[in-house]
């Protein structure tokens, strides 16, 4: 839809990495688990080890799902930018190639609460 303005309009995005004091935004979603309506938004330093992000930030957020306790983190299928991807749990977000406003998706084929019957 076109917009009419009285003068020049210059939009300045407020979610640029420079505005987060050395941290970056990371979106993480769990496929086929619609208890969570949207990806989680995490704000972490790029030096955060991937495994630490899982244990300290993501796992506490997932606990509300009945399948959360049964996740085998070594068997999770990860997608980054909608492409299959394998993280290194011992290296940082940056070393894993995870940049500002990146979205990760995790899949747990044996745990699909969306499809659970009865």
Biopython code that builds the backbone (N, CA, C, O; Angstrom):
import numpy as np
from Bio.PDB.StructureBuilder import StructureBuilder

atoms = [
    (1, "UNK", "N", (0.843, -1.168, 0.000)),
    (1, "UNK", "CA", (0.000, 0.000, 0.000)),
    (1, "UNK", "C", (0.895, 1.240, 0.000)),
    (1, "UNK", "O", (1.774, 1.359, 0.853)),
    (2, "UNK", "N", (0.692, 2.144, -0.920)),
    (2, "UNK", "CA", (1.515, 3.364, -0.974)),
    (2, "UNK", "C", (1.235, 4.267, 0.232)),
    (2, "UNK", "O", (0.141, 4.267, 0.797)),
    (3, "UNK", "N", (2.253, 5.027, 0.600)),
    (3, "UNK", "CA", (2.150, 5.947, 1.721)),
    (3, "UNK", "C", (2.481, 7.349, 1.220)),
    (3, "UNK", "O", (3.468, 7.542, 0.510)),
    (4, "UNK", "N", (1.662, 8.318, 1.585)),
    (4, "UNK", "CA", (1.921, 9.710, 1.226)),
    (4, "UNK", "C", (2.524, 10.424, 2.430)),
    (4, "UNK", "O", (1.991, 10.329, 3.536)),
    (5, "UNK", "N", (3.625, 11.136, 2.229)),
    (5, "UNK", "CA", (4.259, 11.878, 3.315)),
    (5, "UNK", "C", (4.402, 13.337, 2.934)),
    (5, "UNK", "O", (4.364, 13.689, 1.755)),
    (6, "UNK", "N", (4.563, 14.172, 3.928)),
    (6, "UNK", "CA", (4.747, 15.596, 3.685)),
    (6, "UNK", "C", (6.192, 15.930, 3.333)),
    (6, "UNK", "O", (6.469, 16.998, 2.787)),
    (7, "UNK", "N", (7.096, 15.035, 3.641)),
    (7, "UNK", "CA", (8.511, 15.255, 3.360)),
    (7, "UNK", "C", (9.210, 13.916, 3.196)),
    (7, "UNK", "O", (8.568, 12.866, 3.161)),
    (8, "UNK", "N", (10.524, 13.963, 3.095)),
    (8, "UNK", "CA", (11.283, 12.721, 2.976)),
    (8, "UNK", "C", (11.140, 11.906, 4.254)),
    (8, "UNK", "O", (11.201, 12.445, 5.359)),
    (9, "UNK", "N", (10.953, 10.630, 4.091)),
    (9, "UNK", "CA", (10.843, 9.724, 5.226)),
    (9, "UNK", "C", (11.985, 8.731, 5.152)),
    (9, "UNK", "O", (12.108, 7.976, 4.188)),
    (10, "UNK", "N", (12.810, 8.741, 6.169)),
    (10, "UNK", "CA", (13.941, 7.829, 6.224)),
    (10, "UNK", "C", (13.764, 6.919, 7.432)),
    (10, "UNK", "O", (13.842, 7.366, 8.576)),
    (11, "UNK", "N", (13.526, 5.649, 7.167)),
    (11, "UNK", "CA", (13.371, 4.685, 8.260)),
    (11, "UNK", "C", (14.748, 4.211, 8.701)),
    (11, "UNK", "O", (15.597, 3.876, 7.875)),
    (12, "UNK", "N", (14.956, 4.186, 9.994)),
    (12, "UNK", "CA", (16.208, 3.695, 10.553)),
    (12, "UNK", "C", (15.868, 2.467, 11.394)),
    (12, "UNK", "O", (15.221, 2.597, 12.433)),
    (13, "UNK", "N", (16.291, 1.281, 10.966)),
    (13, "UNK", "CA", (15.985, 0.080, 11.752)),
    (13, "UNK", "C", (16.605, 0.156, 13.138)),
    (13, "UNK", "O", (17.775, 0.507, 13.286)),
    (14, "UNK", "N", (15.819, -0.172, 14.148)),
    (14, "UNK", "CA", (16.315, -0.109, 15.524)),
    (14, "UNK", "C", (16.860, -1.444, 15.996)),
    (14, "UNK", "O", (17.379, -1.544, 17.108)),
    (15, "UNK", "N", (16.748, -2.477, 15.160)),
    (15, "UNK", "CA", (17.232, -3.789, 15.576)),
    (15, "UNK", "C", (18.573, -4.155, 14.935)),
    (15, "UNK", "O", (18.889, -5.333, 14.770)),
    (16, "UNK", "N", (19.349, -3.147, 14.581)),
    (16, "UNK", "CA", (20.696, -3.408, 14.054)),
    (16, "UNK", "C", (21.588, -3.908, 15.171)),
    (16, "UNK", "O", (21.390, -3.555, 16.333)),
    (17, "UNK", "N", (22.558, -4.720, 14.831)),
    (17, "UNK", "CA", (23.435, -5.326, 15.827)),
    (17, "UNK", "C", (24.158, -4.272, 16.671)),
    (17, "UNK", "O", (24.469, -4.525, 17.834)),
    (18, "UNK", "N", (24.426, -3.105, 16.105)),
    (18, "UNK", "CA", (25.120, -2.038, 16.836)),
    (18, "UNK", "C", (24.322, -1.557, 18.043)),
    (18, "UNK", "O", (24.888, -0.951, 18.953)),
    (19, "UNK", "N", (23.034, -1.815, 18.063)),
    (19, "UNK", "CA", (22.167, -1.326, 19.136)),
    (19, "UNK", "C", (22.019, -2.303, 20.297)),
    (19, "UNK", "O", (21.200, -2.069, 21.186)),
    (20, "UNK", "N", (22.785, -3.387, 20.315)),
    (20, "UNK", "CA", (22.602, -4.407, 21.337)),
    (20, "UNK", "C", (23.817, -4.605, 22.236)),
    (20, "UNK", "O", (23.979, -5.672, 22.828)),
    (21, "UNK", "N", (24.650, -3.617, 22.343)),
    (21, "UNK", "CA", (25.770, -3.604, 23.300)),
    (21, "UNK", "C", (26.592, -4.886, 23.270)),
    (21, "UNK", "O", (26.852, -5.488, 24.312)),
    (22, "UNK", "N", (26.997, -5.296, 22.085)),
    (22, "UNK", "CA", (27.855, -6.470, 21.955)),
    (22, "UNK", "C", (27.118, -7.789, 21.894)),
    (22, "UNK", "O", (27.748, -8.843, 21.805)),
    (23, "UNK", "N", (25.815, -7.754, 21.939)),
    (23, "UNK", "CA", (25.019, -8.979, 21.842)),
    (23, "UNK", "C", (24.375, -9.044, 20.463)),
    (23, "UNK", "O", (24.459, -8.099, 19.679)),
    (24, "UNK", "N", (23.739, -10.156, 20.183)),
    (24, "UNK", "CA", (23.023, -10.306, 18.911)),
    (24, "UNK", "C", (21.712, -11.031, 19.174)),
    (24, "UNK", "O", (21.560, -11.727, 20.177)),
    (25, "UNK", "N", (20.778, -10.857, 18.262)),
    (25, "UNK", "CA", (19.490, -11.530, 18.362)),
    (25, "UNK", "C", (19.566, -12.877, 17.670)),
    (25, "UNK", "O", (20.219, -13.025, 16.638)),
    (26, "UNK", "N", (18.886, -13.860, 18.256)),
    (26, "UNK", "CA", (18.825, -15.199, 17.693)),
    (26, "UNK", "C", (17.403, -15.710, 17.869)),
    (26, "UNK", "O", (16.874, -15.710, 18.980)),
    (27, "UNK", "N", (16.779, -16.148, 16.771)),
    (27, "UNK", "CA", (15.452, -16.731, 16.805)),
    (27, "UNK", "C", (15.596, -18.240, 16.775)),
    (27, "UNK", "O", (16.371, -18.776, 15.983)),
    (28, "UNK", "N", (14.851, -18.936, 17.638)),
    (28, "UNK", "CA", (14.895, -20.401, 17.670)),
    (28, "UNK", "C", (13.470, -20.926, 17.761)),
    (28, "UNK", "O", (12.700, -20.503, 18.623)),
    (29, "UNK", "N", (13.119, -21.855, 16.865)),
    (29, "UNK", "CA", (11.795, -22.461, 16.914)),
    (29, "UNK", "C", (11.912, -23.977, 16.911)),
    (29, "UNK", "O", (12.912, -24.545, 16.472)),
    (30, "UNK", "N", (10.859, -24.613, 17.413)),
    (30, "UNK", "CA", (10.798, -26.066, 17.511)),
    (30, "UNK", "C", (9.693, -26.544, 16.591)),
    (30, "UNK", "O", (8.512, -26.374, 16.894)),
    (31, "UNK", "N", (10.066, -27.136, 15.476)),
    (31, "UNK", "CA", (9.089, -27.596, 14.489)),
    (31, "UNK", "C", (8.128, -28.611, 15.099)),
    (31, "UNK", "O", (8.522, -29.461, 15.897)),
    (32, "UNK", "N", (6.863, -28.505, 14.709)),
    (32, "UNK", "CA", (5.794, -29.424, 15.085)),
    (32, "UNK", "C", (5.457, -29.383, 16.581)),
    (32, "UNK", "O", (4.921, -30.347, 17.128)),
    (33, "UNK", "N", (5.767, -28.290, 17.218)),
    (33, "UNK", "CA", (5.424, -28.083, 18.621)),
    (33, "UNK", "C", (4.777, -26.712, 18.748)),
    (33, "UNK", "O", (5.433, -25.723, 19.074)),
    (34, "UNK", "N", (3.492, -26.676, 18.488)),
    (34, "UNK", "CA", (2.786, -25.398, 18.397)),
    (34, "UNK", "C", (2.319, -24.842, 19.741)),
    (34, "UNK", "O", (1.524, -23.902, 19.785)),
    (35, "UNK", "N", (2.813, -25.423, 20.836)),
    (35, "UNK", "CA", (2.574, -24.793, 22.127)),
    (35, "UNK", "C", (3.209, -23.406, 22.122)),
    (35, "UNK", "O", (2.773, -22.500, 22.833)),
    (36, "UNK", "N", (4.257, -23.264, 21.298)),
    (36, "UNK", "CA", (4.952, -21.992, 21.150)),
    (36, "UNK", "C", (4.553, -21.407, 19.795)),
    (36, "UNK", "O", (4.913, -21.948, 18.749)),
    (37, "UNK", "N", (3.814, -20.308, 19.820)),
    (37, "UNK", "CA", (3.229, -19.754, 18.606)),
    (37, "UNK", "C", (4.229, -19.070, 17.683)),
    (37, "UNK", "O", (3.940, -18.858, 16.506)),
    (38, "UNK", "N", (5.384, -18.730, 18.199)),
    (38, "UNK", "CA", (6.384, -18.016, 17.401)),
    (38, "UNK", "C", (7.767, -18.437, 17.884)),
    (38, "UNK", "O", (7.901, -18.990, 18.976)),
    (39, "UNK", "N", (8.795, -18.178, 17.080)),
    (39, "UNK", "CA", (10.154, -18.507, 17.540)),
    (39, "UNK", "C", (10.503, -17.739, 18.813)),
    (39, "UNK", "O", (10.036, -16.622, 19.035)),
    (40, "UNK", "N", (11.330, -18.365, 19.637)),
    (40, "UNK", "CA", (11.871, -17.671, 20.800)),
    (40, "UNK", "C", (12.897, -16.669, 20.311)),
    (40, "UNK", "O", (13.613, -16.927, 19.343)),
    (41, "UNK", "N", (12.972, -15.536, 20.971)),
    (41, "UNK", "CA", (13.964, -14.519, 20.641)),
    (41, "UNK", "C", (14.959, -14.449, 21.784)),
    (41, "UNK", "O", (14.604, -14.106, 22.911)),
    (42, "UNK", "N", (16.209, -14.777, 21.485)),
    (42, "UNK", "CA", (17.270, -14.743, 22.477)),
    (42, "UNK", "C", (18.216, -13.596, 22.144)),
    (42, "UNK", "O", (18.447, -13.296, 20.972)),
    (43, "UNK", "N", (18.753, -12.965, 23.160)),
    (43, "UNK", "CA", (19.730, -11.888, 22.986)),
    (43, "UNK", "C", (20.988, -12.310, 23.726)),
    (43, "UNK", "O", (21.040, -12.262, 24.955)),
    (44, "UNK", "N", (22.009, -12.726, 22.970)),
    (44, "UNK", "CA", (23.207, -13.333, 23.548)),
    (44, "UNK", "C", (24.470, -12.768, 22.920)),
    (44, "UNK", "O", (24.445, -12.319, 21.774)),
    (45, "UNK", "N", (25.575, -12.784, 23.657)),
    (45, "UNK", "CA", (26.848, -12.418, 23.044)),
    (45, "UNK", "C", (27.236, -13.460, 21.992)),
    (45, "UNK", "O", (26.976, -14.646, 22.194)),
    (46, "UNK", "N", (27.838, -13.062, 20.896)),
    (46, "UNK", "CA", (28.245, -14.019, 19.863)),
    (46, "UNK", "C", (29.280, -15.018, 20.360)),
    (46, "UNK", "O", (29.483, -16.055, 19.730)),
    (47, "UNK", "N", (29.946, -14.720, 21.495)),
    (47, "UNK", "CA", (30.946, -15.628, 22.063)),
    (47, "UNK", "C", (30.314, -16.755, 22.878)),
    (47, "UNK", "O", (31.022, -17.655, 23.330)),
    (48, "UNK", "N", (29.005, -16.723, 23.072)),
    (48, "UNK", "CA", (28.327, -17.749, 23.853)),
    (48, "UNK", "C", (28.493, -19.109, 23.180)),
    (48, "UNK", "O", (28.164, -19.253, 22.003)),
    (49, "UNK", "N", (28.994, -20.104, 23.900)),
    (49, "UNK", "CA", (29.079, -21.443, 23.319)),
    (49, "UNK", "C", (27.677, -21.971, 22.984)),
    (49, "UNK", "O", (26.721, -21.730, 23.721)),
    (50, "UNK", "N", (27.571, -22.677, 21.889)),
    (50, "UNK", "CA", (26.274, -23.197, 21.457)),
    (50, "UNK", "C", (25.637, -24.051, 22.552)),
    (50, "UNK", "O", (24.447, -23.907, 22.831)),
    (51, "UNK", "N", (26.412, -24.936, 23.173)),
    (51, "UNK", "CA", (25.884, -25.777, 24.246)),
    (51, "UNK", "C", (25.379, -24.979, 25.428)),
    (51, "UNK", "O", (24.387, -25.353, 26.054)),
    (52, "UNK", "N", (26.051, -23.881, 25.742)),
    (52, "UNK", "CA", (25.614, -23.009, 26.833)),
    (52, "UNK", "C", (24.308, -22.309, 26.474)),
    (52, "UNK", "O", (23.446, -22.123, 27.333)),
    (53, "UNK", "N", (24.159, -21.922, 25.213)),
    (53, "UNK", "CA", (22.904, -21.321, 24.760)),
    (53, "UNK", "C", (21.763, -22.314, 24.958)),
    (53, "UNK", "O", (20.679, -21.935, 25.401)),
    (54, "UNK", "N", (22.004, -23.584, 24.633)),
    (54, "UNK", "CA", (20.963, -24.603, 24.815)),
    (54, "UNK", "C", (20.591, -24.755, 26.284)),
    (54, "UNK", "O", (19.418, -24.673, 26.647)),
    (55, "UNK", "N", (21.598, -24.979, 27.125)),
    (55, "UNK", "CA", (21.337, -25.260, 28.534)),
    (55, "UNK", "C", (20.838, -24.048, 29.311)),
    (55, "UNK", "O", (19.922, -24.162, 30.126)),
    (56, "UNK", "N", (21.435, -22.897, 29.062)),
    (56, "UNK", "CA", (21.111, -21.730, 29.873)),
    (56, "UNK", "C", (19.967, -20.884, 29.375)),
    (56, "UNK", "O", (19.310, -20.208, 30.165)),
    (57, "UNK", "N", (19.712, -20.906, 28.071)),
    (57, "UNK", "CA", (18.674, -20.025, 27.522)),
    (57, "UNK", "C", (17.502, -20.791, 26.922)),
    (57, "UNK", "O", (16.349, -20.493, 27.232)),
    (58, "UNK", "N", (17.778, -21.771, 26.071)),
    (58, "UNK", "CA", (16.693, -22.420, 25.335)),
    (58, "UNK", "C", (15.951, -23.479, 26.148)),
    (58, "UNK", "O", (14.720, -23.481, 26.169)),
    (59, "UNK", "N", (16.663, -24.364, 26.807)),
    (59, "UNK", "CA", (15.992, -25.442, 27.543)),
    (59, "UNK", "C", (14.994, -24.935, 28.579)),
    (59, "UNK", "O", (13.903, -25.497, 28.676)),
    (60, "UNK", "N", (15.312, -23.903, 29.357)),
    (60, "UNK", "CA", (14.305, -23.396, 30.303)),
    (60, "UNK", "C", (13.031, -22.892, 29.608)),
    (60, "UNK", "O", (11.940, -22.997, 30.168)),
    (61, "UNK", "N", (13.162, -22.358, 28.421)),
    (61, "UNK", "CA", (11.992, -21.866, 27.699)),
    (61, "UNK", "C", (11.128, -23.007, 27.165)),
    (61, "UNK", "O", (9.911, -22.859, 27.048)),
    (62, "UNK", "N", (11.744, -24.137, 26.842)),
    (62, "UNK", "CA", (11.027, -25.277, 26.268)),
    (62, "UNK", "C", (10.335, -26.141, 27.310)),
    (62, "UNK", "O", (9.510, -26.981, 26.952)),
    (63, "UNK", "N", (10.643, -25.960, 28.580)),
    (63, "UNK", "CA", (10.144, -26.847, 29.625)),
    (63, "UNK", "C", (8.630, -26.965, 29.691)),
    (63, "UNK", "O", (8.126, -27.970, 30.194)),
    (64, "UNK", "N", (7.894, -25.990, 29.209)),
    (64, "UNK", "CA", (6.432, -26.054, 29.266)),
    (64, "UNK", "C", (5.861, -27.144, 28.358)),
    (64, "UNK", "O", (4.746, -27.614, 28.583)),
    (65, "UNK", "N", (6.611, -27.545, 27.342)),
    (65, "UNK", "CA", (6.127, -28.572, 26.420)),
    (65, "UNK", "C", (6.294, -29.950, 27.057)),
    (65, "UNK", "O", (7.347, -30.236, 27.626)),
    (66, "UNK", "N", (5.270, -30.812, 26.974)),
    (66, "UNK", "CA", (5.368, -32.144, 27.581)),
    (66, "UNK", "C", (6.503, -32.996, 27.002)),
    (66, "UNK", "O", (6.967, -33.918, 27.672)),
    (67, "UNK", "N", (6.956, -32.717, 25.792)),
    (67, "UNK", "CA", (8.040, -33.483, 25.168)),
    (67, "UNK", "C", (9.431, -32.991, 25.549)),
    (67, "UNK", "O", (10.418, -33.657, 25.240)),
    (68, "UNK", "N", (9.532, -31.860, 26.204)),
    (68, "UNK", "CA", (10.833, -31.216, 26.422)),
    (68, "UNK", "C", (11.828, -32.102, 27.169)),
    (68, "UNK", "O", (13.001, -32.154, 26.800)),
    (69, "UNK", "N", (11.385, -32.786, 28.197)),
    (69, "UNK", "CA", (12.299, -33.606, 29.000)),
    (69, "UNK", "C", (12.855, -34.791, 28.210)),
    (69, "UNK", "O", (13.892, -35.345, 28.575)),
    (70, "UNK", "N", (12.179, -35.179, 27.139)),
    (70, "UNK", "CA", (12.595, -36.347, 26.363)),
    (70, "UNK", "C", (13.500, -36.005, 25.175)),
    (70, "UNK", "O", (13.881, -36.896, 24.416)),
    (71, "UNK", "N", (13.844, -34.736, 25.010)),
    (71, "UNK", "CA", (14.686, -34.350, 23.865)),
    (71, "UNK", "C", (16.074, -34.960, 24.013)),
    (71, "UNK", "O", (16.721, -34.823, 25.051)),
    (72, "UNK", "N", (16.514, -35.628, 22.968)),
    (72, "UNK", "CA", (17.894, -36.111, 22.880)),
    (72, "UNK", "C", (18.629, -35.082, 22.034)),
    (72, "UNK", "O", (18.525, -35.097, 20.808)),
    (73, "UNK", "N", (19.369, -34.190, 22.679)),
    (73, "UNK", "CA", (19.978, -33.062, 21.985)),
    (73, "UNK", "C", (21.005, -33.493, 20.952)),
    (73, "UNK", "O", (21.277, -32.750, 20.008)),
    (74, "UNK", "N", (21.580, -34.677, 21.112)),
    (74, "UNK", "CA", (22.537, -35.165, 20.127)),
    (74, "UNK", "C", (21.827, -35.678, 18.868)),
    (74, "UNK", "O", (22.451, -35.790, 17.812)),
    (75, "UNK", "N", (20.531, -35.991, 18.970)),
    (75, "UNK", "CA", (19.776, -36.509, 17.829)),
    (75, "UNK", "C", (18.910, -35.445, 17.150)),
    (75, "UNK", "O", (18.272, -35.720, 16.134)),
    (76, "UNK", "N", (18.888, -34.248, 17.702)),
    (76, "UNK", "CA", (18.073, -33.171, 17.123)),
    (76, "UNK", "C", (18.553, -32.861, 15.709)),
    (76, "UNK", "O", (19.753, -32.801, 15.444)),
    (77, "UNK", "N", (17.605, -32.667, 14.817)),
    (77, "UNK", "CA", (17.918, -32.214, 13.453)),
    (77, "UNK", "C", (17.773, -30.697, 13.443)),
    (77, "UNK", "O", (16.715, -30.164, 13.779)),
    (78, "UNK", "N", (18.839, -30.009, 13.057)),
    (78, "UNK", "CA", (18.861, -28.546, 13.058)),
    (78, "UNK", "C", (18.755, -28.007, 11.649)),
    (78, "UNK", "O", (19.257, -28.605, 10.697)),
    (79, "UNK", "N", (18.093, -26.865, 11.530)),
    (79, "UNK", "CA", (18.060, -26.128, 10.274)),
    (79, "UNK", "C", (18.492, -24.700, 10.560)),
    (79, "UNK", "O", (18.091, -24.102, 11.559)),
    (80, "UNK", "N", (19.301, -24.173, 9.686)),
    (80, "UNK", "CA", (19.729, -22.772, 9.759)),
    (80, "UNK", "C", (19.459, -22.192, 8.387)),
    (80, "UNK", "O", (19.991, -22.664, 7.382)),
    (81, "UNK", "N", (18.624, -21.160, 8.354)),
    (81, "UNK", "CA", (18.237, -20.611, 7.057)),
    (81, "UNK", "C", (17.490, -21.632, 6.217)),
    (81, "UNK", "O", (17.647, -21.662, 4.997)),
    (82, "UNK", "N", (16.678, -22.470, 6.852)),
    (82, "UNK", "CA", (15.883, -23.520, 6.203)),
    (82, "UNK", "C", (16.721, -24.598, 5.527)),
    (82, "UNK", "O", (16.216, -25.342, 4.686)),
    (83, "UNK", "N", (17.986, -24.684, 5.887)),
    (83, "UNK", "CA", (18.855, -25.724, 5.332)),
    (83, "UNK", "C", (19.384, -26.593, 6.473)),
    (83, "UNK", "O", (19.693, -26.081, 7.549)),
    (84, "UNK", "N", (19.488, -27.898, 6.245)),
    (84, "UNK", "CA", (20.049, -28.761, 7.285)),
    (84, "UNK", "C", (21.427, -28.267, 7.708)),
    (84, "UNK", "O", (22.220, -27.793, 6.894)),
    (85, "UNK", "N", (21.680, -28.391, 8.986)),
    (85, "UNK", "CA", (22.895, -27.824, 9.556)),
    (85, "UNK", "C", (23.255, -28.606, 10.819)),
    (85, "UNK", "O", (22.369, -29.056, 11.546)),
    (86, "UNK", "N", (24.534, -28.766, 11.074)),
    (86, "UNK", "CA", (25.000, -29.485, 12.261)),
    (86, "UNK", "C", (25.845, -28.526, 13.099)),
    (86, "UNK", "O", (26.918, -28.105, 12.667)),
    (87, "UNK", "N", (25.363, -28.176, 14.303)),
    (87, "UNK", "CA", (26.128, -27.259, 15.149)),
    (87, "UNK", "C", (27.258, -27.970, 15.870)),
    (87, "UNK", "O", (27.232, -29.187, 16.052)),
    (88, "UNK", "N", (28.246, -27.195, 16.273)),
    (88, "UNK", "CA", (29.299, -27.672, 17.155)),
    (88, "UNK", "C", (28.945, -27.148, 18.541)),
    (88, "UNK", "O", (29.028, -25.944, 18.785)),
    (89, "UNK", "N", (28.557, -28.025, 19.439)),
    (89, "UNK", "CA", (28.083, -27.641, 20.761)),
    (89, "UNK", "C", (29.166, -26.977, 21.603)),
    (89, "UNK", "O", (28.855, -26.251, 22.547)),
    (90, "UNK", "N", (30.427, -27.214, 21.274)),
    (90, "UNK", "CA", (31.530, -26.704, 22.091)),
    (90, "UNK", "C", (32.081, -25.364, 21.620)),
    (90, "UNK", "O", (32.909, -24.768, 22.309)),
    (91, "UNK", "N", (31.643, -24.881, 20.468)),
    (91, "UNK", "CA", (32.159, -23.595, 19.985)),
    (91, "UNK", "C", (31.073, -22.524, 20.071)),
    (91, "UNK", "O", (29.903, -22.819, 20.315)),
    (92, "UNK", "N", (31.479, -21.305, 19.870)),
    (92, "UNK", "CA", (30.599, -20.156, 20.045)),
    (92, "UNK", "C", (29.550, -20.057, 18.933)),
    (92, "UNK", "O", (29.636, -20.719, 17.898)),
    (93, "UNK", "N", (28.570, -19.212, 19.190)),
    (93, "UNK", "CA", (27.577, -18.924, 18.158)),
    (93, "UNK", "C", (28.270, -18.400, 16.904)),
    (93, "UNK", "O", (27.972, -18.831, 15.790)),
    (94, "UNK", "N", (29.202, -17.461, 17.103)),
    (94, "UNK", "CA", (29.921, -16.872, 15.969)),
    (94, "UNK", "C", (30.707, -17.937, 15.206)),
    (94, "UNK", "O", (30.682, -17.961, 13.976)),
    (95, "UNK", "N", (31.407, -18.820, 15.928)),
    (95, "UNK", "CA", (32.188, -19.870, 15.270)),
    (95, "UNK", "C", (31.294, -20.866, 14.541)),
    (95, "UNK", "O", (31.737, -21.528, 13.602)),
    (96, "UNK", "N", (30.047, -20.973, 14.965)),
    (96, "UNK", "CA", (29.077, -21.824, 14.280)),
    (96, "UNK", "C", (28.433, -21.106, 13.090)),
    (96, "UNK", "O", (27.561, -21.663, 12.423)),
    (97, "UNK", "N", (28.864, -19.876, 12.830)),
    (97, "UNK", "CA", (28.316, -19.127, 11.700)),
    (97, "UNK", "C", (26.942, -18.549, 11.956)),
    (97, "UNK", "O", (26.200, -18.260, 11.017)),
    (98, "UNK", "N", (26.597, -18.377, 13.225)),
    (98, "UNK", "CA", (25.287, -17.831, 13.591)),
    (98, "UNK", "C", (25.433, -16.333, 13.774)),
    (98, "UNK", "O", (26.111, -15.872, 14.692)),
    (99, "UNK", "N", (24.801, -15.585, 12.905)),
    (99, "UNK", "CA", (24.891, -14.133, 12.936)),
    (99, "UNK", "C", (23.665, -13.485, 13.548)),
    (99, "UNK", "O", (22.738, -14.163, 13.990)),
    (100, "UNK", "N", (23.675, -12.168, 13.566)),
    (100, "UNK", "CA", (22.586, -11.358, 14.117)),
    (100, "UNK", "C", (21.285, -11.628, 13.360)),
    (100, "UNK", "O", (21.250, -11.601, 12.129)),
    (101, "UNK", "N", (20.228, -11.885, 14.112)),
    (101, "UNK", "CA", (18.881, -12.120, 13.600)),
    (101, "UNK", "C", (18.774, -13.420, 12.790)),
    (101, "UNK", "O", (17.892, -13.562, 11.942)),
    (102, "UNK", "N", (19.667, -14.349, 13.057)),
    (102, "UNK", "CA", (19.609, -15.670, 12.415)),
    (102, "UNK", "C", (18.448, -16.456, 13.030)),
    (102, "UNK", "O", (18.118, -16.271, 14.202)),
    (103, "UNK", "N", (17.832, -17.331, 12.233)),
    (103, "UNK", "CA", (16.804, -18.210, 12.777)),
    (103, "UNK", "C", (17.253, -19.657, 12.675)),
    (103, "UNK", "O", (17.645, -20.136, 11.610)),
    (104, "UNK", "N", (17.184, -20.344, 13.819)),
    (104, "UNK", "CA", (17.463, -21.771, 13.884)),
    (104, "UNK", "C", (16.148, -22.494, 14.142)),
    (104, "UNK", "O", (15.286, -22.010, 14.876)),
    (105, "UNK", "N", (16.015, -23.649, 13.528)),
    (105, "UNK", "CA", (14.853, -24.500, 13.786)),
    (105, "UNK", "C", (15.356, -25.856, 14.236)),
    (105, "UNK", "O", (16.336, -26.373, 13.700)),
    (106, "UNK", "N", (14.685, -26.431, 15.222)),
    (106, "UNK", "CA", (15.057, -27.767, 15.639)),
    (106, "UNK", "C", (13.902, -28.708, 15.380)),
    (106, "UNK", "O", (12.732, -28.356, 15.527)),
    (107, "UNK", "N", (14.269, -29.917, 14.991)),
    (107, "UNK", "CA", (13.289, -30.966, 14.732)),
    (107, "UNK", "C", (13.629, -32.167, 15.596)),
    (107, "UNK", "O", (14.792, -32.546, 15.736)),
    (108, "UNK", "N", (12.602, -32.752, 16.168)),
    (108, "UNK", "CA", (12.746, -33.951, 16.982)),
    (108, "UNK", "C", (11.785, -34.986, 16.417)),
    (108, "UNK", "O", (10.653, -35.095, 16.887)),
    (109, "UNK", "N", (12.218, -35.753, 15.411)),
    (109, "UNK", "CA", (11.300, -36.667, 14.712)),
    (109, "UNK", "C", (10.539, -37.631, 15.621)),
    (109, "UNK", "O", (9.393, -37.970, 15.325)),
    (110, "UNK", "N", (11.137, -38.071, 16.702)),
    (110, "UNK", "CA", (10.448, -39.000, 17.603)),
    (110, "UNK", "C", (9.487, -38.278, 18.543)),
    (110, "UNK", "O", (8.671, -38.922, 19.202)),
    (111, "UNK", "N", (9.571, -36.974, 18.612)),
    (111, "UNK", "CA", (8.732, -36.169, 19.516)),
    (111, "UNK", "C", (7.971, -35.138, 18.704)),
    (111, "UNK", "O", (8.479, -34.047, 18.443)),
    (112, "UNK", "N", (6.777, -35.475, 18.311)),
    (112, "UNK", "CA", (5.972, -34.549, 17.504)),
    (112, "UNK", "C", (4.619, -34.345, 18.166)),
    (112, "UNK", "O", (3.626, -34.935, 17.739)),
    (113, "UNK", "N", (4.568, -33.529, 19.190)),
    (113, "UNK", "CA", (3.331, -33.342, 19.946)),
    (113, "UNK", "C", (2.201, -32.828, 19.073)),
    (113, "UNK", "O", (1.036, -33.030, 19.416)),
    (114, "UNK", "N", (2.493, -32.181, 17.973)),
    (114, "UNK", "CA", (1.460, -31.697, 17.064)),
    (114, "UNK", "C", (0.679, -32.868, 16.482)),
    (114, "UNK", "O", (-0.513, -32.745, 16.201)),
    (115, "UNK", "N", (1.343, -33.994, 16.303)),
    (115, "UNK", "CA", (0.718, -35.150, 15.658)),
    (115, "UNK", "C", (0.288, -36.231, 16.646)),
    (115, "UNK", "O", (-0.206, -37.278, 16.228)),
    (116, "UNK", "N", (0.463, -36.004, 17.929)),
    (116, "UNK", "CA", (0.144, -37.026, 18.926)),
    (116, "UNK", "C", (-1.343, -37.348, 18.887)),
    (116, "UNK", "O", (-2.183, -36.450, 18.827)),
    (117, "UNK", "N", (-1.651, -38.607, 18.921)),
    (117, "UNK", "CA", (-3.051, -39.057, 18.929)),
    (117, "UNK", "C", (-3.396, -39.562, 20.322)),
    (117, "UNK", "O", (-2.586, -40.217, 20.979)),
    (118, "UNK", "N", (-4.605, -39.250, 20.760)),
    (118, "UNK", "CA", (-5.148, -39.761, 22.014)),
    (118, "UNK", "C", (-4.376, -39.505, 23.173)),
    (118, "UNK", "O", (-4.762, -39.901, 24.273)),
]
sb = StructureBuilder()
sb.init_structure("model")
sb.init_model(0)
sb.init_chain("A")
sb.init_seg("    ")
for serial, (resi, resn, name, xyz) in enumerate(atoms, 1):
    if name == "N":
        sb.init_residue(resn, " ", resi, " ")
    sb.init_atom(name, np.array(xyz, "f"), 0.0, 1.0, " ", f" {name:<3s}", serial, name[0])
structure = sb.get_structure()
